[in-house]
Amino acid sequence: MGAETEMMAHRVRAETKMMAHRVAGVLANIRTRLVDVQSNADAVRATLAEAAELLLEDIDTTEIIFSYAFTVVPTPRHLNPNVTLCAAAKLIDSMFSEDPLLPGAIDTACDLVATLSTTPPPVTGALQSACRILKDMTVDHNNAGHIFYNCALNLGIQQGDQTWQAWSYHKSNASQLAITAETMLRLAILEAIHAAGCVRGGERMREAWKRNQILSTVMEHVEAALTAVRQMCDAIAAEEQIVRTAILRGPD
Protein backbone atom coordinates (compact mmCIF):
# COMPACT_ATOMS: atom_id res chain seq x y z
CA MET A 1 0.00 0.00 0.00
CA GLY A 2 2.86 2.36 0.85
CA ALA A 3 4.62 1.64 -2.46
CA GLU A 4 1.41 2.24 -4.38
CA THR A 5 0.86 5.56 -2.60
CA GLU A 6 4.42 6.59 -3.35
CA MET A 7 3.97 5.71 -7.01
CA MET A 8 0.78 7.78 -7.13
CA ALA A 9 2.52 10.73 -5.46
CA HIS A 10 5.42 10.44 -7.91
CA ARG A 11 2.99 10.45 -10.83
CA VAL A 12 1.23 13.55 -9.48
CA ARG A 13 4.55 15.37 -9.09
CA ALA A 14 5.59 14.41 -12.61
CA GLU A 15 2.29 15.56 -14.09
CA THR A 16 2.46 18.77 -12.09
CA LYS A 17 5.91 19.61 -13.42
CA MET A 18 4.81 18.73 -16.94
CA MET A 19 1.86 21.13 -16.61
CA ALA A 20 4.13 23.84 -15.19
CA HIS A 21 6.54 23.38 -18.10
CA ARG A 22 3.59 23.82 -20.45
CA VAL A 23 2.73 27.09 -18.72
CA ALA A 24 6.31 28.33 -19.02
CA GLY A 25 6.32 27.38 -22.70
CA VAL A 26 3.09 29.26 -23.35
CA LEU A 27 4.44 32.36 -21.61
CA ALA A 28 7.66 32.18 -23.62
CA ASN A 29 5.61 31.89 -26.81
CA ILE A 30 3.53 34.91 -25.81
CA ARG A 31 6.70 36.97 -25.38
CA THR A 32 7.80 35.94 -28.88
CA ARG A 33 4.46 36.97 -30.34
CA LEU A 34 4.60 40.28 -28.52
CA VAL A 35 7.71 41.00 -30.57
CA ASP A 36 5.52 40.53 -33.67
CA VAL A 37 3.03 43.05 -32.28
CA GLN A 38 5.85 45.53 -31.73
CA SER A 39 7.08 44.94 -35.28
CA ASN A 40 3.58 45.60 -36.64
CA ALA A 41 3.32 48.76 -34.56
CA ASP A 42 6.71 49.96 -35.78
CA ALA A 43 5.59 49.36 -39.38
CA VAL A 44 2.43 51.36 -38.67
CA ARG A 45 4.49 54.25 -37.32
CA ALA A 46 6.61 54.28 -40.47
CA THR A 47 3.51 54.25 -42.68
CA LEU A 48 1.87 57.04 -40.69
CA ALA A 49 5.01 59.13 -40.94
CA GLU A 50 5.07 58.65 -44.71
CA ALA A 51 1.38 59.52 -45.06
CA ALA A 52 1.80 62.62 -42.89
CA GLU A 53 4.77 63.70 -45.00
CA LEU A 54 2.67 63.42 -48.16
CA LEU A 55 -0.09 65.52 -46.64
CA LEU A 56 2.43 68.11 -45.47
CA GLU A 57 3.76 68.20 -49.02
CA ASP A 58 0.44 69.58 -50.19
CA ILE A 59 0.08 71.86 -47.18
CA ASP A 60 3.56 73.31 -47.73
CA THR A 61 2.81 73.88 -51.41
CA THR A 62 -0.33 75.77 -50.42
CA GLU A 63 1.61 77.97 -48.01
CA ILE A 64 4.25 78.78 -50.63
CA ILE A 65 1.63 79.82 -53.19
CA PHE A 66 -0.26 81.76 -50.54
CA SER A 67 2.89 83.71 -49.69
CA TYR A 68 3.64 84.30 -53.36
CA ALA A 69 0.13 85.60 -53.93
CA PHE A 70 0.75 88.44 -51.51
CA THR A 71 4.12 89.28 -53.04
CA VAL A 72 2.46 90.03 -56.37
CA VAL A 73 0.01 92.51 -54.81
CA PRO A 74 1.32 95.91 -55.97
CA THR A 75 2.11 98.99 -53.95
CA PRO A 76 0.16 102.16 -54.69
CA ARG A 77 2.93 103.29 -57.06
CA HIS A 78 2.01 100.59 -59.58
CA LEU A 79 -0.12 101.78 -62.43
CA ASN A 80 -2.80 99.10 -62.43
CA PRO A 81 -3.23 97.63 -58.93
CA ASN A 82 -6.70 96.22 -59.61
CA VAL A 83 -5.39 93.75 -62.17
CA THR A 84 -2.77 92.21 -59.91
CA LEU A 85 -5.07 92.29 -56.89
CA CYS A 86 -7.62 90.32 -58.87
CA ALA A 87 -4.97 87.83 -59.96
CA ALA A 88 -3.80 87.36 -56.38
CA ALA A 89 -7.37 86.87 -55.19
CA LYS A 90 -7.96 84.19 -57.82
CA LEU A 91 -4.74 82.45 -56.88
CA ILE A 92 -5.66 82.39 -53.18
CA ASP A 93 -9.19 81.23 -53.98
CA SER A 94 -7.83 78.34 -56.05
CA MET A 95 -5.93 77.01 -53.05
CA PHE A 96 -9.15 76.52 -51.12
CA SER A 97 -11.20 75.24 -54.05
CA GLU A 98 -12.53 71.72 -54.37
CA ASP A 99 -9.28 70.51 -55.94
CA PRO A 100 -6.10 69.86 -53.91
CA LEU A 101 -2.86 71.15 -55.35
CA LEU A 102 -1.21 67.73 -55.21
CA PRO A 103 -4.07 65.23 -55.58
CA GLY A 104 -1.63 62.39 -56.23
CA ALA A 105 0.13 63.00 -52.92
CA ILE A 106 -3.13 63.06 -50.98
CA ASP A 107 -4.50 59.92 -52.67
CA THR A 108 -1.24 58.11 -51.96
CA ALA A 109 -1.43 59.18 -48.31
CA CYS A 110 -4.97 57.80 -48.12
CA ASP A 111 -3.93 54.51 -49.69
CA LEU A 112 -1.08 54.18 -47.20
CA VAL A 113 -3.34 54.79 -44.21
CA ALA A 114 -5.95 52.39 -45.61
CA THR A 115 -3.41 49.55 -45.55
CA LEU A 116 -3.26 49.87 -41.76
CA SER A 117 -6.88 48.93 -41.22
CA THR A 118 -8.05 46.87 -44.21
CA THR A 119 -9.66 43.61 -43.23
CA PRO A 120 -10.96 41.74 -46.34
CA PRO A 121 -9.02 38.48 -46.89
CA PRO A 122 -6.34 37.81 -47.89
CA VAL A 123 -5.15 41.29 -46.88
CA THR A 124 -5.09 42.17 -43.19
CA GLY A 125 -4.07 45.62 -42.03
CA ALA A 126 -1.11 45.89 -39.68
CA LEU A 127 -3.29 47.33 -36.92
CA GLN A 128 -5.92 44.61 -37.33
CA SER A 129 -3.18 41.98 -37.32
CA ALA A 130 -1.72 43.33 -34.08
CA CYS A 131 -5.19 43.32 -32.47
CA ARG A 132 -5.78 39.73 -33.53
CA ILE A 133 -2.45 38.62 -32.09
CA LEU A 134 -3.20 40.37 -28.79
CA LYS A 135 -6.65 38.81 -28.61
CA ASP A 136 -5.24 35.31 -29.18
CA MET A 137 -2.50 35.90 -26.62
CA THR A 138 -5.03 37.01 -24.03
CA VAL A 139 -6.84 33.68 -24.38
CA ASP A 140 -3.57 31.74 -24.11
CA HIS A 141 -2.45 33.81 -21.13
CA ASN A 142 -5.69 33.20 -19.26
CA ASN A 143 -5.54 29.47 -19.97
CA ALA A 144 -1.93 29.31 -18.75
CA GLY A 145 -2.98 31.14 -15.59
CA HIS A 146 -5.70 28.59 -14.88
CA ILE A 147 -3.27 25.71 -15.35
CA PHE A 148 -0.68 27.23 -13.03
CA TYR A 149 -3.37 28.00 -10.47
CA ASN A 150 -4.34 24.32 -10.40
CA CYS A 151 -0.80 22.99 -10.08
CA ALA A 152 0.67 25.65 -7.75
CA LEU A 153 -0.11 23.75 -4.56
CA ASN A 154 1.66 20.63 -5.81
CA LEU A 155 4.69 22.81 -6.54
CA GLY A 156 4.79 23.88 -2.91
CA ILE A 157 3.20 27.29 -3.51
CA GLN A 158 0.58 28.31 -0.97
CA GLN A 159 -2.06 30.90 -1.76
CA GLY A 160 -0.99 34.14 -0.12
CA ASP A 161 2.72 33.35 0.16
CA GLN A 162 5.37 35.54 -1.47
CA THR A 163 5.64 33.49 -4.67
CA TRP A 164 1.88 33.39 -5.08
CA GLN A 165 1.53 37.13 -4.56
CA ALA A 166 4.31 37.92 -7.03
CA TRP A 167 2.79 35.63 -9.68
CA SER A 168 -0.70 37.05 -9.12
CA TYR A 169 0.60 40.62 -9.42
CA HIS A 170 2.46 40.06 -12.69
CA LYS A 171 -0.39 38.03 -14.20
CA SER A 172 -2.95 40.72 -13.35
CA ASN A 173 -0.63 43.45 -14.61
CA ALA A 174 -0.03 41.65 -17.91
CA SER A 175 -3.77 41.12 -18.40
CA GLN A 176 -4.55 44.79 -17.79
CA LEU A 177 -1.78 45.92 -20.13
CA ALA A 178 -3.14 43.63 -22.85
CA ILE A 179 -6.54 45.31 -22.52
CA THR A 180 -4.90 48.75 -22.71
CA ALA A 181 -2.85 47.83 -25.78
CA GLU A 182 -5.82 46.34 -27.63
CA THR A 183 -8.02 49.32 -26.76
CA MET A 184 -5.42 51.77 -28.06
CA LEU A 185 -4.99 49.77 -31.28
CA ARG A 186 -8.75 49.67 -31.88
CA LEU A 187 -8.95 53.44 -31.38
CA ALA A 188 -6.09 53.82 -33.86
CA ILE A 189 -8.00 51.65 -36.36
CA LEU A 190 -11.11 53.84 -36.10
CA GLU A 191 -9.07 57.01 -36.61
CA ALA A 192 -7.14 55.45 -39.51
CA ILE A 193 -10.39 54.49 -41.24
CA HIS A 194 -11.62 58.06 -40.72
CA ALA A 195 -8.44 59.53 -42.19
CA ALA A 196 -8.32 57.14 -45.15
CA GLY A 197 -11.95 57.70 -46.05
CA CYS A 198 -12.06 61.49 -45.85
CA VAL A 199 -8.95 62.82 -47.56
CA ARG A 200 -9.46 62.11 -51.24
CA GLY A 201 -9.06 64.14 -54.38
CA GLY A 202 -11.94 66.62 -54.47
CA GLU A 203 -11.77 67.55 -50.79
CA ARG A 204 -11.05 71.15 -49.89
CA MET A 205 -7.42 71.85 -49.19
CA ARG A 206 -8.12 73.10 -45.69
CA GLU A 207 -9.23 69.55 -44.90
CA ALA A 208 -5.63 68.39 -45.30
CA TRP A 209 -4.82 70.16 -42.06
CA LYS A 210 -7.61 68.39 -40.22
CA ARG A 211 -6.67 64.98 -41.63
CA ASN A 212 -3.06 65.51 -40.70
CA GLN A 213 -4.22 66.07 -37.12
CA ILE A 214 -6.14 62.78 -37.31
CA LEU A 215 -2.93 61.00 -38.32
CA SER A 216 -1.23 62.55 -35.31
CA THR A 217 -3.98 61.10 -33.11
CA VAL A 218 -3.51 57.68 -34.69
CA MET A 219 0.21 57.93 -33.95
CA GLU A 220 -0.51 58.79 -30.31
CA HIS A 221 -2.74 55.73 -29.94
CA VAL A 222 -0.11 53.50 -31.54
CA GLU A 223 2.59 54.89 -29.24
CA ALA A 224 0.37 54.22 -26.20
CA ALA A 225 -0.22 50.67 -27.42
CA LEU A 226 3.51 50.15 -27.92
CA THR A 227 4.24 51.32 -24.39
CA ALA A 228 1.65 48.90 -23.00
CA VAL A 229 3.04 46.03 -25.10
CA ARG A 230 6.60 46.63 -23.88
CA GLN A 231 5.42 46.68 -20.27
CA MET A 232 3.32 43.57 -20.89
CA CYS A 233 6.39 41.79 -22.25
CA ASP A 234 8.23 42.56 -19.00
CA ALA A 235 5.29 41.32 -16.90
CA ILE A 236 5.06 38.09 -18.90
CA ALA A 237 8.81 37.55 -18.53
CA ALA A 238 8.47 37.96 -14.75
CA GLU A 239 5.59 35.46 -14.73
CA GLU A 240 7.63 32.97 -16.72
CA GLN A 241 10.59 33.31 -14.37
CA ILE A 242 8.37 32.63 -11.35
CA VAL A 243 6.98 29.49 -12.98
CA ARG A 244 10.42 28.17 -13.96
CA THR A 245 11.78 28.85 -10.47
CA ALA A 246 8.79 27.03 -8.97
CA ILE A 247 9.55 24.02 -11.17
CA LEU A 248 13.15 23.90 -9.95
CA ARG A 249 12.21 24.34 -6.31
CA GLY A 250 9.19 22.06 -6.37
CA PRO A 251 9.10 18.53 -4.92
CA ASP A 252 11.11 15.93 -6.83
NUKOLBA-216532 format. One line per field, with one value per residue (C-alpha): residue number from 1; chain; x, y, z. Coordinates in nm, 4 decimals. Example, Ala and Ser with C-alpha at 12.3 -4.5 7.8 and 13.67 -1.06 7.14 Angstrom:
num <- (1, 2)
cadena <- (A, A)
east <- (1.2300, 1.3670)
north <- (-0.4500, -0.1060)
up <- (0.7800, 0.7140)
This chain:
num <- (1, 2, 3, 4, 5, 6, 7, 8, 9, 10, 11, 12, 13, 14, 15, 16, 17, 18, 19, 20, 21, 22, 23, 24, 25, 26, 27, 28, 29, 30, 31, 32, 33, 34, 35, 36, 37, 38, 39, 40, 41, 42, 43, 44, 45, 46, 47, 48, 49, 50, 51, 52, 53, 54, 55, 56, 57, 58, 59, 60, 61, 62, 63, 64, 65, 66, 67, 68, 69, 70, 71, 72, 73, 74, 75, 76, 77, 78, 79, 80, 81, 82, 83, 84, 85, 86, 87, 88, 89, 90, 91, 92, 93, 94, 95, 96, 97, 98, 99, 100, 101, 102, 103, 104, 105, 106, 107, 108, 109, 110, 111, 112, 113, 114, 115, 116, 117, 118, 119, 120, 121, 122, 123, 124, 125, 126, 127, 128, 129, 130, 131, 132, 133, 134, 135, 136, 137, 138, 139, 140, 141, 142, 143, 144, 145, 146, 147, 148, 149, 150, 151, 152, 153, 154, 155, 156, 157, 158, 159, 160, 161, 162, 163, 164, 165, 166, 167, 168, 169, 170, 171, 172, 173, 174, 175, 176, 177, 178, 179, 180, 181, 182, 183, 184, 185, 186, 187, 188, 189, 190, 191, 192, 193, 194, 195, 196, 197, 198, 199, 200, 201, 202, 203, 204, 205, 206, 207, 208, 209, 210, 211, 212, 213, 214, 215, 216, 217, 218, 219, 220, 221, 222, 223, 224, 225, 226, 227, 228, 229, 230, 231, 232, 233, 234, 235, 236, 237, 238, 239, 240, 241, 242, 243, 244, 245, 246, 247, 248, 249, 250, 251, 252)
cadena <- (A, A, A, A, A, A, A, A, A, A, A, A, A, A, A, A, A, A, A, A, A, A, A, A, A, A, A, A, A, A, A, A, A, A, A, A, A, A, A, A, A, A, A, A, A, A, A, A, A, A, A, A, A, A, A, A, A, A, A, A, A, A, A, A, A, A, A, A, A, A, A, A, A, A, A, A, A, A, A, A, A, A, A, A, A, A, A, A, A, A, A, A, A, A, A, A, A, A, A, A, A, A, A, A, A, A, A, A, A, A, A, A, A, A, A, A, A, A, A, A, A, A, A, A, A, A, A, A, A, A, A, A, A, A, A, A, A, A, A, A, A, A, A, A, A, A, A, A, A, A, A, A, A, A, A, A, A, A, A, A, A, A, A, A, A, A, A, A, A, A, A, A, A, A, A, A, A, A, A, A, A, A, A, A, A, A, A, A, A, A, A, A, A, A, A, A, A, A, A, A, A, A, A, A, A, A, A, A, A, A, A, A, A, A, A, A, A, A, A, A, A, A, A, A, A, A, A, A, A, A, A, A, A, A, A, A, A, A, A, A, A, A, A, A, A, A, A, A, A, A, A, A)
east <- (0.0000, 0.2860, 0.4617, 0.1406, 0.0860, 0.4421, 0.3966, 0.0780, 0.2518, 0.5419, 0.2990, 0.1232, 0.4555, 0.5594, 0.2287, 0.2457, 0.5908, 0.4810, 0.1860, 0.4128, 0.6541, 0.3592, 0.2726, 0.6310, 0.6321, 0.3092, 0.4437, 0.7662, 0.5612, 0.3533, 0.6700, 0.7798, 0.4458, 0.4604, 0.7709, 0.5515, 0.3029, 0.5850, 0.7080, 0.3584, 0.3321, 0.6713, 0.5587, 0.2433, 0.4494, 0.6605, 0.3505, 0.1867, 0.5013, 0.5073, 0.1381, 0.1803, 0.4768, 0.2673, -0.0088, 0.2425, 0.3763, 0.0439, 0.0079, 0.3565, 0.2807, -0.0332, 0.1609, 0.4247, 0.1632, -0.0262, 0.2894, 0.3642, 0.0127, 0.0746, 0.4119, 0.2455, 0.0013, 0.1315, 0.2111, 0.0165, 0.2934, 0.2013, -0.0121, -0.2801, -0.3229, -0.6699, -0.5393, -0.2772, -0.5072, -0.7623, -0.4965, -0.3795, -0.7369, -0.7965, -0.4736, -0.5665, -0.9189, -0.7829, -0.5932, -0.9152, -1.1201, -1.2532, -0.9276, -0.6104, -0.2863, -0.1207, -0.4073, -0.1632, 0.0129, -0.3132, -0.4500, -0.1239, -0.1428, -0.4970, -0.3933, -0.1079, -0.3344, -0.5946, -0.3411, -0.3260, -0.6882, -0.8049, -0.9662, -1.0960, -0.9016, -0.6336, -0.5148, -0.5086, -0.4068, -0.1112, -0.3290, -0.5915, -0.3177, -0.1721, -0.5190, -0.5783, -0.2446, -0.3201, -0.6648, -0.5245, -0.2504, -0.5034, -0.6841, -0.3566, -0.2449, -0.5695, -0.5537, -0.1932, -0.2976, -0.5704, -0.3270, -0.0680, -0.3370, -0.4340, -0.0805, 0.0672, -0.0114, 0.1662, 0.4691, 0.4789, 0.3201, 0.0583, -0.2060, -0.0993, 0.2718, 0.5373, 0.5644, 0.1875, 0.1527, 0.4313, 0.2794, -0.0702, 0.0595, 0.2462, -0.0388, -0.2946, -0.0627, -0.0033, -0.3773, -0.4555, -0.1782, -0.3140, -0.6537, -0.4905, -0.2852, -0.5821, -0.8019, -0.5420, -0.4987, -0.8747, -0.8954, -0.6094, -0.8003, -1.1114, -0.9072, -0.7140, -1.0394, -1.1615, -0.8444, -0.8316, -1.1954, -1.2057, -0.8946, -0.9456, -0.9056, -1.1939, -1.1772, -1.1050, -0.7420, -0.8122, -0.9231, -0.5631, -0.4818, -0.7614, -0.6665, -0.3056, -0.4218, -0.6140, -0.2930, -0.1226, -0.3980, -0.3507, 0.0205, -0.0515, -0.2742, -0.0105, 0.2590, 0.0369, -0.0222, 0.3510, 0.4241, 0.1650, 0.3042, 0.6597, 0.5420, 0.3324, 0.6393, 0.8231, 0.5293, 0.5057, 0.8813, 0.8472, 0.5593, 0.7631, 1.0591, 0.8367, 0.6980, 1.0420, 1.1783, 0.8794, 0.9551, 1.3147, 1.2207, 0.9189, 0.9104, 1.1106)
north <- (0.0000, 0.2358, 0.1642, 0.2242, 0.5557, 0.6586, 0.5714, 0.7777, 1.0732, 1.0441, 1.0448, 1.3551, 1.5369, 1.4405, 1.5558, 1.8774, 1.9612, 1.8731, 2.1135, 2.3843, 2.3378, 2.3819, 2.7090, 2.8327, 2.7376, 2.9257, 3.2358, 3.2183, 3.1891, 3.4911, 3.6970, 3.5944, 3.6967, 4.0276, 4.1000, 4.0532, 4.3048, 4.5531, 4.4944, 4.5605, 4.8762, 4.9956, 4.9360, 5.1356, 5.4250, 5.4280, 5.4253, 5.7037, 5.9133, 5.8645, 5.9521, 6.2622, 6.3702, 6.3424, 6.5523, 6.8111, 6.8201, 6.9577, 7.1860, 7.3308, 7.3877, 7.5766, 7.7970, 7.8776, 7.9817, 8.1764, 8.3712, 8.4296, 8.5601, 8.8440, 8.9282, 9.0032, 9.2511, 9.5911, 9.8986, 10.2157, 10.3288, 10.0588, 10.1778, 9.9095, 9.7628, 9.6221, 9.3750, 9.2209, 9.2291, 9.0319, 8.7834, 8.7359, 8.6867, 8.4194, 8.2445, 8.2390, 8.1228, 7.8336, 7.7013, 7.6522, 7.5245, 7.1725, 7.0509, 6.9863, 7.1153, 6.7734, 6.5226, 6.2391, 6.3000, 6.3062, 5.9915, 5.8112, 5.9184, 5.7801, 5.4512, 5.4184, 5.4791, 5.2392, 4.9549, 4.9871, 4.8930, 4.6873, 4.3608, 4.1741, 3.8484, 3.7806, 4.1286, 4.2175, 4.5624, 4.5891, 4.7331, 4.4610, 4.1978, 4.3334, 4.3320, 3.9726, 3.8616, 4.0372, 3.8808, 3.5310, 3.5904, 3.7005, 3.3676, 3.1737, 3.3812, 3.3205, 2.9469, 2.9313, 3.1140, 2.8590, 2.5707, 2.7227, 2.7998, 2.4316, 2.2985, 2.5648, 2.3745, 2.0629, 2.2814, 2.3884, 2.7286, 2.8312, 3.0905, 3.4141, 3.3354, 3.5535, 3.3492, 3.3392, 3.7134, 3.7915, 3.5632, 3.7053, 4.0621, 4.0058, 3.8034, 4.0715, 4.3449, 4.1652, 4.1117, 4.4789, 4.5919, 4.3632, 4.5312, 4.8748, 4.7830, 4.6336, 4.9321, 5.1773, 4.9773, 4.9674, 5.3436, 5.3817, 5.1650, 5.3838, 5.7007, 5.5451, 5.4488, 5.8061, 5.9535, 5.7138, 5.7700, 6.1485, 6.2817, 6.2109, 6.4140, 6.6616, 6.7553, 7.1149, 7.1845, 7.3097, 6.9554, 6.8389, 7.0161, 6.8388, 6.4982, 6.5510, 6.6066, 6.2777, 6.1003, 6.2548, 6.1103, 5.7677, 5.7928, 5.8793, 5.5726, 5.3502, 5.4886, 5.4225, 5.0672, 5.0147, 5.1322, 4.8897, 4.6029, 4.6630, 4.6680, 4.3574, 4.1793, 4.2562, 4.1323, 3.8085, 3.7552, 3.7961, 3.5458, 3.2968, 3.3314, 3.2634, 2.9488, 2.8174, 2.8855, 2.7031, 2.4019, 2.3897, 2.4342, 2.2063, 1.8528, 1.5928)
up <- (0.0000, 0.0853, -0.2456, -0.4383, -0.2598, -0.3347, -0.7013, -0.7134, -0.5464, -0.7909, -1.0830, -0.9478, -0.9089, -1.2615, -1.4091, -1.2089, -1.3417, -1.6936, -1.6611, -1.5191, -1.8099, -2.0446, -1.8723, -1.9017, -2.2695, -2.3354, -2.1612, -2.3622, -2.6810, -2.5810, -2.5382, -2.8877, -3.0345, -2.8517, -3.0571, -3.3668, -3.2276, -3.1727, -3.5284, -3.6639, -3.4560, -3.5780, -3.9377, -3.8665, -3.7316, -4.0467, -4.2680, -4.0685, -4.0936, -4.4709, -4.5059, -4.2893, -4.4995, -4.8163, -4.6635, -4.5467, -4.9018, -5.0190, -4.7179, -4.7735, -5.1410, -5.0425, -4.8014, -5.0635, -5.3189, -5.0539, -4.9686, -5.3361, -5.3934, -5.1515, -5.3044, -5.6369, -5.4812, -5.5974, -5.3945, -5.4691, -5.7057, -5.9580, -6.2434, -6.2432, -5.8930, -5.9612, -6.2170, -5.9910, -5.6892, -5.8867, -5.9957, -5.6377, -5.5187, -5.7820, -5.6877, -5.3180, -5.3982, -5.6054, -5.3046, -5.1123, -5.4050, -5.4373, -5.5938, -5.3907, -5.5346, -5.5212, -5.5584, -5.6228, -5.2923, -5.0983, -5.2666, -5.1961, -4.8311, -4.8117, -4.9686, -4.7197, -4.4212, -4.5606, -4.5546, -4.1758, -4.1217, -4.4215, -4.3233, -4.6336, -4.6890, -4.7887, -4.6883, -4.3189, -4.2027, -3.9680, -3.6916, -3.7331, -3.7318, -3.4077, -3.2468, -3.3532, -3.2085, -2.8785, -2.8606, -2.9179, -2.6624, -2.4026, -2.4376, -2.4110, -2.1131, -1.9265, -1.9968, -1.8749, -1.5593, -1.4876, -1.5349, -1.3029, -1.0467, -1.0405, -1.0079, -0.7748, -0.4557, -0.5807, -0.6537, -0.2906, -0.3506, -0.0969, -0.1764, -0.0118, 0.0162, -0.1471, -0.4666, -0.5079, -0.4565, -0.7027, -0.9675, -0.9119, -0.9421, -1.2695, -1.4195, -1.3345, -1.4607, -1.7913, -1.8401, -1.7785, -2.0131, -2.2849, -2.2520, -2.2707, -2.5784, -2.7634, -2.6763, -2.8064, -3.1276, -3.1877, -3.1378, -3.3860, -3.6357, -3.6095, -3.6609, -3.9513, -4.1242, -4.0719, -4.2189, -4.5146, -4.6049, -4.5854, -4.7556, -5.1236, -5.4375, -5.4467, -5.0795, -4.9892, -4.9190, -4.5689, -4.4896, -4.5301, -4.2055, -4.0224, -4.1625, -4.0703, -3.7123, -3.7314, -3.8322, -3.5306, -3.3109, -3.4694, -3.3954, -3.0311, -2.9943, -3.1540, -2.9240, -2.6204, -2.7425, -2.7921, -2.4392, -2.3003, -2.5102, -2.3884, -2.0268, -2.0890, -2.2245, -1.8995, -1.6898, -1.8897, -1.8526, -1.4752, -1.4735, -1.6720, -1.4370, -1.1346, -1.2980, -1.3960, -1.0473, -0.8972, -1.1175, -0.9951, -0.6307, -0.6370, -0.4923, -0.6829)
